[in-house]
């Protein structure tokens, strides 16, 4: 089996002294794992950064055996943000979510386009990129079949002359950050954004990770911790 494609590097790990096992989310073949011979060499490892877009040539002797990649850089993304802790940890978190939540060798063009959209979000220098990123996570989950349906579940309440949104269950009443319902709101308070990320994270853990015996991604925790340091 031999094919060419384009994709984003979503994970890498050392396989031997000179080689890596990498996972790439490709445009036409979905998430693919493969060996990168010489991946630890200075020439190659400089562009094998999580999140970079690569030209991919894949070879495998059979569908049941791991193949190997020949890679060329197409677009450099991650190094642009090496000096920006919030955005670089956001890249690692987003790519890890794609890795964690997608199945091997199942193409989904919508996911590929969502990764492209992710970079248009974090490239913005305005203060709303983080809000847009939270909606990106929600869109990723919806694309994979896990819709929070906040607009349907949330109800309005008036407390101290302020409108809030709540979701009620038999055991609790949870306040929803208003910007998740009223999408035109400008959000300047980092605490509101952190509450939004927590809400999405709680849904992710309860409805996707725990039922599938998956651990909560450390990269997302690290991203949120980095945001908390900026308060």
C-alpha positions in Angstrom: 0.0 0.0 0.0 1.4 3.3 -1.1 -0.2 6.7 -1.1 0.5 10.5 -0.9 -1.5 13.0 1.1 -1.2 16.1 3.3 -1.8 16.1 7.0 -1.1 17.5 10.5 1.3 15.9 12.9 -0.7 15.1 16.0 1.7 13.0 18.0 5.2 11.5 18.0 7.1 9.2 20.3 10.6 7.7 20.2 10.7 4.2 18.7 14.4 3.6 18.5 17.6 5.6 18.6 17.0 7.0 15.2 13.3 6.5 14.5 9.9 7.9 15.7 6.4 6.6 15.7 4.2 9.4 14.5 0.5 10.0 14.1 -0.7 12.2 11.3 -4.3 13.4 10.6 -4.4 13.3 6.9 -6.9 14.9 4.5 -8.0 11.8 2.6 -7.0 8.9 5.0 -7.8 10.2 8.5 -5.5 9.4 11.4 -2.6 7.3 10.4 0.3 5.9 12.5 3.7 5.2 11.0 7.4 5.0 11.5 9.7 7.9 10.6 13.1 6.5 10.0 15.8 9.1 10.9 13.1 11.1 12.7 15.5 12.0 15.5 18.1 13.5 13.2 18.6 17.2 13.3 17.5 17.7 9.7 14.1 16.1 10.2 13.2 16.7 13.8 13.3 20.5 13.4 10.1 20.4 11.4 8.5 17.4 13.1 6.8 19.7 15.6 3.3 18.8 16.8 0.8 20.7 14.8 2.9 21.3 11.7 1.4 20.5 8.3 3.3 17.9 6.3 3.4 16.3 2.9 3.0 12.6 3.5 4.2 9.6 1.5 3.0 6.4 3.2 4.2 2.9 2.5 3.0 -0.4 4.1 3.4 -4.0 3.1 -0.1 -4.8 4.4 -3.0 -3.2 6.2 -2.2 -5.3 9.4 1.4 -4.0 9.7 2.5 -0.5 10.6 3.9 1.4 7.6 6.4 4.1 7.4 6.3 7.8 6.4 8.5 9.9 4.2 7.7 13.5 5.2 8.2 17.0 3.9 7.2 20.2 5.6 4.3 22.1 4.0 3.4 24.8 6.6 5.2 25.7 9.8 2.7 26.5 12.6 4.0 25.5 16.0 7.4 27.3 16.1 5.6 30.6 15.4 4.1 30.3 18.9 7.1 28.9 20.8 7.3 32.2 22.7 3.6 32.3 23.5 2.9 29.8 26.3 -0.9 30.1 26.0 -1.1 29.5 22.3 1.6 26.8 22.1 0.0 24.8 24.9 -3.4 25.3 23.1 -1.9 23.7 19.9 -0.7 20.7 21.9 -4.0 20.3 23.6 -6.0 20.6 20.4 -3.9 18.2 18.4 -4.1 15.7 21.3 -7.9 16.0 21.4 -7.9 15.1 17.7 -5.6 12.1 18.3 -7.6 10.9 21.3 -11.1 11.2 19.8 -10.6 9.9 16.3 -10.3 6.4 15.0 -7.4 5.0 13.0 -7.7 5.0 9.2 -11.2 6.6 9.1 -11.2 9.6 6.9 -13.3 12.6 7.9 -12.7 15.7 5.8 -14.6 17.8 8.3 -12.0 17.1 11.0 -9.2 18.0 8.6 -10.9 21.3 7.8 -11.5 21.9 11.6 -7.7 21.7 12.1 -7.2 24.3 9.4 -9.9 26.4 11.1 -8.1 26.1 14.4 -5.0 27.9 13.0 -7.1 30.7 11.7 -8.5 31.1 15.2 -5.2 31.2 17.1 -3.5 33.4 14.5 -5.9 36.3 15.5 -4.2 38.8 17.8 -7.5 40.0 19.3 -8.6 39.0 22.7 -11.4 36.8 21.5 -9.3 33.9 20.2 -9.8 31.9 23.4 -13.5 32.3 23.2 -13.4 31.1 19.6 -11.3 28.2 20.6 -13.9 27.0 23.1 -16.4 27.0 20.3 -13.9 25.1 18.2 -13.8 22.3 20.9 -17.6 22.2 20.9 -17.6 21.9 17.1 -15.1 19.1 17.2 -17.2 17.2 19.7 -20.3 17.8 17.6 -18.6 16.6 14.4 -17.7 13.4 16.2 -21.3 12.9 17.4 -21.2 14.4 20.9 -23.3 17.6 20.9 -23.7 19.4 24.2 -27.0 21.0 22.9 -26.6 23.9 25.3 -29.1 26.1 23.4 -31.7 23.5 23.9 -30.9 22.6 27.5 -30.2 26.0 29.0 -32.9 28.2 30.5 -32.9 31.9 31.4 -33.1 33.2 34.9 -33.0 36.7 36.3 -30.9 37.1 39.4 -30.0 40.5 40.9 -31.3 42.1 37.6 -28.7 40.0 35.6 -29.6 37.4 33.1 -28.0 34.1 33.6 -28.3 30.7 31.9 -28.7 27.5 33.8 -28.9 23.8 33.1 -31.0 21.8 35.6 -30.8 18.1 36.3 -32.3 16.0 39.1 -29.2 16.5 41.3 -27.9 20.0 40.5 -28.3 23.3 38.8 -25.3 24.4 36.8 -24.7 28.0 35.7 -23.6 28.2 32.1 -21.2 31.1 31.0 -23.5 33.5 29.1 -21.2 33.7 26.1 -21.8 30.0 25.3 -25.5 30.9 24.7 -25.2 34.5 23.5 -22.4 34.1 21.0 -22.2 37.8 20.2 -21.0 38.7 23.7 -17.4 40.0 24.0 -15.6 38.2 26.8 -12.8 40.0 28.7 -12.9 38.0 31.9 -10.5 35.1 31.9 -12.5 33.5 34.7 -15.6 33.2 32.5 -13.5 31.6 29.7 -12.0 29.2 32.2 -15.5 28.2 33.3 -16.4 27.6 29.7 -13.4 25.3 29.3 -14.3 23.5 32.5 -17.8 22.9 31.3 -16.6 21.4 28.0 -14.0 19.4 29.9 -16.6 18.0 32.3 -18.7 16.9 29.4 -15.7 15.4 27.6 -14.8 13.4 30.7 -18.2 12.2 31.7 -19.7 11.4 28.3 -16.7 10.3 26.2 -13.6 9.5 28.2 -15.0 7.6 31.2 -17.3 5.4 29.2 -14.4 4.4 27.0 -11.9 4.0 29.9 -9.7 6.9 28.6 -7.8 9.2 30.9 -8.3 13.0 30.8 -5.6 14.5 28.6 -2.7 16.0 30.5 -2.1 18.4 27.6 -5.5 20.0 28.2 -4.8 20.3 31.9 -1.5 22.0 31.1 -3.2 24.4 28.7 -5.7 25.4 31.4 -3.0 25.8 34.0 -1.1 28.1 31.7 -4.2 30.3 31.3 -4.7 30.4 35.1 -1.2 31.8 35.5 -2.1 34.7 33.2 -4.9 35.9 35.5 
